[in-house]
């Protein structure tokens, strides 16, 4: 045997010191390390946790090092070395540990150090807890939040970032722990951003665009409220709008290029509008500006050509502007060509920019507009556009009154000339228009005309609506994710999810239902909508094949219903029909072993839902599923911890009870015997025979007491003789029929295994005599697949095993836990099979040989 394989048996730590060290951590696998020799002793559930049997474990630190993940080993050993060199009482760490089956387990390790009187570290004691499920749940939740197609973050009231996630701007490092002023210290938009956060803290929603020259973004800020409605911070959603901003820059660059092209012309060129204002001009046209500073040239209504057209009955058009070319008469041909090119350029500019120009004579009512402007209002219909009434009728009915009112304010000189409104084309499609208008008065102040431009902003409006919808969805998901991460109250999370669903999708109802397979029903858990809590609190839906709930549970994609009463795929849900629901979306809430239930959005109106809305409902269901699994994993971990705490308490209580019993026996029995013996010996006519009888009785009682504490047969004659003696004695006392079936053992088991086997049998028989109301008991002992197997079977009334374990965890009788822990510590397994009315069978399988023996 090599030095690294020699068993390690260091002197055990003093009981009080060792207990104190171990009590610092909740554990499942315990280890003790000699810091001088690096020898390690392992106790606990190495096999159940990692699959390593006792005889596979080498009692040296090298065995542990070989199984720690290479990426974690240096960090973990460095933490241990620093704690040992310093004055720290211990250290803790998390790392990956190699299971026997080849997989990696995440473990939490907590360690304590024992030092000598000079402060030197001598030994270390620690415990490992398997936290793989917890890590997996955290990873899924983190993966979900990192896939949000934006960047979301939350701050506290001091504007310190407490959480951020999302796929946008993925190159940015983590900002958690930093304040907003720190993050925008070098930003040109710093003051605007801080003002937005101050407004959000005051309860306002606020949005702004920011650009640092590298990237541009739209920042939407919302108040972050607690369940009581109090603002406790700010939730920010950042959308990348770099492409949109850069496109606008390119348009401006194109306009600049046009100016530069015009500047290359050898003639002076400038463009005038109807009022005579210069819209565009090149450098060569500067000499045409009167006095060099005036912006106005000759008014178009003073042009000879315009007056001629106004007088002529056959005039079919109106002049809305002019392109003036300062050219020598000899170059007339070139000037005319340049003029035509410029006119075509302006027409193309209107087409590309989806803009149009118009003018109305307020005296005659005549409307003059460009072809591009006519197209903005009527599409390809050329039969309209000569009368003001045509344009009024094209405006959306919901906007018509406001547009007409704003026109009146403009003419009265009390309102702005800018307005957004909708128009309806002849084919029924709706377009958004941005209009800008102004008025012209004569010298007496009388209104004579009005003119302006219109631009199609439909795409911008649709983009803004889509951004607002996405911001609302992402804000709702971020808020739910934050609530889920807190893990405080699942019911509150259900209510928040139902409310967010109804609010974001614009439907009357949001519902969360839990599947109860044992009842074959779907029970209401939370809802949002008119009186939904009162109407559905105690209502459930059938979850049988053919019914709506059953269909929804087994769906692999969102189930969309557009007309519930006419549905043929399943029997419609009665409670939804009672609420008058016509349309809705339903998705299953997934679970590890089975679906938890369903999440549903429902409305009384017939409507369709977009793919983005379906994805939003699915995302909300994923948040709920992840939170539920996280809560389940945490509950399982807490239950195991509580079992360990309860068992520790009961072991101490049992030890004290045993000490009290021994003290009582010594006081009551032996005290009385010794007193009687003393009195008898002190008499003149003492009776020696009586004294001998008293001594013999004391000796017999002493042997009986010693036998109850630990049968001498166990050490002298082994497990089989001890069990036979104990079972026959207890059966006789309790009036039971005992049947013993002992098969020869190939070798005598180790002492610790014999003791564990005897104690398990002792506890099992105690339960039979106290609780089972049995008539007979069978005890079997023998080899089985290379292990020692003990079976205790009775014909009593039986019991609910799960309920008994729960009671033991909550402080009840610890018999079952005691047997389970004894067998586990010995490296074995314990099985309990029982039910009401059919008795109980306990099977303990233990190692037949000591660790390291064949």
PyMOL commands that set and color helices and strands:
alter all, ss='L'
color gray80, all
select helices_A, chain A and resi 15-22+46-50+54-56+61-65+70-85+132-146+180-183+190-201+242-263+283-288+290-292+300-302+304-311+329-353+371-378+388-394+397-412+458-486+490-505+532-536+548-553+564-566+574-578+611-682+688-709+712-716+719-734+751-772+801-809+815-825
alter helices_A, ss='H'
color red, helices_A
select strands_A, chain A and resi 29-34+40-44+90-98+104-115+121-130+151-156+161-165+206-211+216-225+231-240+268-273+278-281+321-326+355-361+367-369+418-424+430-441+447-456+509-516+521-528+540-542+559-561+583-589+597-603+737-742+776-784+787-794+829-834+840-847
alter strands_A, ss='S'
color yellow, strands_A
deselect
rebuild
show_as cartoon
